[in-house]
Amino acid sequence: MGSITRIGHPSFRPGSDEKALVPSAPKLFDIPTKSNYHTSTGFGKPFYQRIVVKALPSHTPLLLLRAVHCCVTRVGDNVYHLTFQVENADSVSAIAKKIKSSRTSTYHLFDALRGGANAKLTKKAGHYIGKLRRDKGQPVGCYTLYNSSREKEQVATYVYDVPGLMKQVTEGQPPRRMQVIIPKGASLCDEEEQPLRDSGKVGRGTHRNNQLMELLHNGTWKQHRYMTVQTRAPKYHEGQYRLNFSGRVLTPSVKNMQLETDQSECLLQFGKVGENKFHLDFKAPFTAFSAFGAALCQFDL
């Protein structure tokens, strides 16, 4: 997906004078490694923070873990830019455009490093990399991410638990709940510095009709080198839902979320920091492509 290398600025741990590793931006389909992770902030243990969400005070003790830092910017009603938070942060890396004519919600994704942020956003332009599509015949909150191959291979599936009308009336608007199925990729503790590619192939070595949704519903994803993560349940404290975003989320929003493993390790967080600006942080085995897909789902609900 291009050979452009970008080097980030030094970051620091609070209370420390030592420089942390200088992060570089991963390629869109590469599983990130240590060289891509920021160390100044990261994912914390479950703690109180508003989910209609406001950040915790800076003096709150946090468990700092490394992650890739990105910014998602909403440009108008139907276009979104993904930018890695490194030294040349003005360079947009990926663009998503919602297709108005589609019968279901569909976002086309483009590699901005190939065509530029102002390039024509069409499949024939040469920088189309895939699409996020809300599945027909499935619950309202079911989305699948496809790559741009001729076979339209599935890369990830995102399934929301959409509360019924009666529950919204009696409980207000509860936090959104989502489950994601993605390829395992590298080990979460992999020490390798060479990036690994996410092939996006569904059920490697299985019948082609064995789609990600079927793996999820049947509970057979573990047999096919996939894993699932789900939204971290917020704490209800003083009349508000709260999560710990380690200072990366500043503004209350129902879109704010964290995705964690069954072992309570946070692999992705997404939250609002301005009117049209959101922070997106992720770790392996998420790629920038699959993490961007998770963020786009939040705009469509």
N, C-alpha and C positions, 0 to 999 in steps of 0.2 A: 504494500500500500504506500509506496514511496520510500525514499531513503533520507528524508530530511531529519536531521538530528537537532534537538533543541536542548539547551542547557539552562537550568533554573538558577534562582538566586539562593544564597545560603539562608538557612532557617535555624532557629534557636529554640531550645527548650526553655520554658519559663524558669527563671532563677539560675540559669546556667550561662556561663560565658563561652562555652565551647561551641564551635561551629558544627552543625550537623552535616550529614551528607548532602551534597548538592544534587537535587533531583533533575531528571530529564524526562521529557514526555514520551510515553510509549506510543507505538503505532496503534491504529484503531482496532486491529484484530489480534494484537499481541497480548498475551497474559502478562501483567506487569511483574517486574522483579524488584529487588532491593534498590536498584539504581533509579527507579521511578518514584519511590516513596518519599514524601515529605515526613519530617520528624517533629516539626514544631507543634503540630496538633494532630489529632487522630481520633480514634474511636475509644470512648470511655466505657466503663462498666455501667449497667443500668442505674440511673439516678433520676432525680427530679428535674424536669424542665418542661415548659409549656409546649404542648403540641398544638396547638393552634398557635406556634411555639416561639418562645423567646429564649435567648441563650442564658445559661447559668452565669452568675457573677464570675469574673476572671480569677478571683481568689479561691474558687472551688477546687479542691485537689482532684486531679484527673489521672487516669491511667493512659499515658500517651503511647499509642501504637501507630505504626507507619501506614500511610495510605497515599494513593494518587489523588491529587487535588485538582478539581475542574470547576469551571463556572458555566452554567447554562443561562443564556440570555434570551428572553422572549422578544422577538422582533416583529411587531404587529400581532395580528391574531393567529396567524397560521405558519410562522417561520420561527425556528429556534436554532441558536448557535451554541456549539460546544467548544470551549476554549480551555486548554490546560493551563493551570496557574504556575507557569514557569517564567523565565526571564522575558521572553517575547510573548507575553500574555495577550497581546493585541492580535496575534495570529489565530484566526478561527480555524479549528481543526476539522469540525464536522458540522453539517447543516441538516436540519430536518424540516420538511415542508409538508403540511397537511393538505391532502388532495380533496378539494371541495366536491368534485364530480363523482367520487367513489360512493358506492351504495352502503358501505360501512366505513367506520373511521380508519383511515389509512395515512401513514406518514412515510414519505420517501426520504431516504437518507443519502447524503452526498459527502464525498471527501473534499473538503475545502482546500486542502493542500495541493490537489491536482488542478482544480479549476478556479480557485480563488473565491473569496466570500461573495463577490458580485457576479459570479458566473451564472449563466442560465441554468435553472434547476430542472432539467429534464433527463429522462433515462438515456436519451441518445447523445447527451453532452459529453459522455466519457468518464464522468466521475460519480456515477450512481453506484452505491455500495450495498443497498438492500432496502427493506421496508419493514415497518411495524404495522400490523393489521389486526383490527378487532375481528375475532372469529364469528362467522355467521353460524346460527344454530347453537351457539354456546351462551352461557350467562353474559350479561351486559359487560362485566369486567373481565373478559378473557381475551388476551392479546398474544400474538405470536410474532417473533422477530425472524425475518428471513434474510439470507445473504443474497447477493446478486448473481449467483451461479445459474446456469441454465436449468438446473434441477430445483432451484428455489429451496435450498436446504434450510431447515429450521435450526436456528441458533439458540433461542430461548423462548420460553412461554411464561407469561405473567397472568396469574389468576387472582382476581379480587373477590372478596366476600362482600357483596353489596347489600347493606341492610334494607329490610323491607320498609314500606311506608309507615306501618304502625310503630315499628321500633324507632324510627326517626322522630315520630310525633311524641312518643313517651319518653325517649332518652335524649332528644336533641340530635345533633350530628355527631355520632361516635367516631373515633379514629378509624381510618381505613385499614383493612386487613388484606394483605397480599401474600401469595406464595409463588415462588419462582423456581423453575427447573432449568438448570444450565449444565454444560459439560464440566466434569471435574477438573480437567486440565492438569496443571502441575499441582504437586502437594502444596498445601498452605504454608508449609515450613521449608519449601524448596530453597536451597542455597544457591542454585544455579544463577548465573548472571546473564545467560543467553536467553532471550525471550522465546517462549513457546507459542506456536500457532494454534488457534482454535479452529478446527476444521468445520465445525458447525454441522457435521453429518449426523443425521438422526439414527439412533440405535445402531451404531457401528457393528456390522456383522449380523444384523437382524433384518427381518423383512421390511421393505420400504414403507409398508402401510402402518408400521408400528410408530405412530407419531408421538411427539412429546406429551400431548394431552392424555393419550392413552397410557403412556408410562406413568404419568402422574396419578391418574385415576386408579390404575391397577396396582400402584405401589411397587412397580418393578424397575424403577429408574436405577437402583443400585446395581442391577445386573448388567447395565449398559453404559457404565462409566458416566453417569449423571449424578447430580446432587440437587437437593432442594434447600432453599432458605425461605424464611418467612419474616413478616414484620415483627419487630420487637414490641411487646405490649407496654404501653406507657403506664406510669404510675398516676393515679388520680389523687391530687393533693390540693387542698384548699380550693376546691371547686374547679380545678383545671387539670387537664392531662399533661404530663410532663415526661420529657426524655432528656438524656445528657448528650448534647452534640459537641461537646468539647470546644465551645466557643466558635464553631463554624456556622451556626444558624442564629440569626438575629431577629427575625420577624415572625410573629404568629401566623400560621397557615395550616389548613387542613391537609395540604400537600406534603408537609414535612414528615419524613419517615426514616426508619432504619431497618435494614434487613440483616437477620442473624441466622446462624446455624443452630442445630439442635443442642450444640454445646455452648450456646449463648455468645459465640464470637461474632461480632459485627463485621460484615463484609462490605456493606454499602450504606451510605447515608445521603439524604437529599433534603435540602431545606431552603427556605426563603431568606434572603438578606436584603432585598430591595423590591421596589414595585415590580420590576421585570427581570430581576437577577436572582439566581439560585446557585447555591454551592452543591456540587456533586462529588463525593469522595468514595473511592472504591479500592478493593484489594483483590488479589487472585482468589478464585479463578475467574472473576469478572474481567472482561475486557472493556475498553472504552466504548465499543460498539454495543455490547449487552447492557452496560451500565446506563448509557444514553437511552436505550430502549425502556429501561425501568423508569427513568425520569419522564419520558414522553407520556407514559401511561397516566401519570399523575395529572397532566394537563387535560386529558380527555374525559375524565370522570366528572 
